[in-house]
Amino acid sequence: MLTIMKKISRRDIKFFLLGLFTMFAIEVATDWEVHVNAFNQGFKSVANENIGGSK
């Protein structure tokens, strides 16, 4: 059986993280309105919970 093992270098990790960040940025950019609406909905729900003060 042929096994080829390669050490993971810093370069590999940098490109992996760059790819993750790029995919996240594309996702946010393409669905911007959805993300803004979800943020506002969550912010308003938390703000409404805290109006009554601490219990």
N, C-alpha and C positions, 0 to 999 in steps of 0.2 A: 504494500500500500504506500502511495506517495503522499507525504504530508509536507505541506509548505507553510511554514509559520513565519510571519513577518512581525517585527516589533512595530508598535504604534508610535510614530514620531510626533513631535510637537507640530510639525507641518500638517500631519493628518488631522490632529485635533483642531487646529486653527481653521482648516477648510471645512471640517464638519460643523463647527460652531458658526462659521460664516454662512454656510448653507442653511442652518436652522434659522438664523436671524433673517436671512433673505426671504425664506418662505413665510416667516411670521410677518415681515414687512409687506409682502405681496398680499397676504390674506387680509391684513388690516386695511391696506389701500383699496382693495377691490370691494370690500364690504364695509366701507367707512360708515355709511348711514346706519347699518345694522348695529355696529359697535357703539355708535353715539347714542342711539335709542336705548340700547341695553344698559349703558352706563347711566343715562338719565333716569331710566325706570328704577334701577337699583338704588341710585342716590336718593330719589324721591321716597322710595319705600323705607329706607333707613331714616331719613329725615322725619317722616310721619310717625315712625315708632318712637322717636326721641322727643317729640313735642310735649308729651305728658310729663316729662321729667323722669328722674330715677324713682323706682318703686321700692 
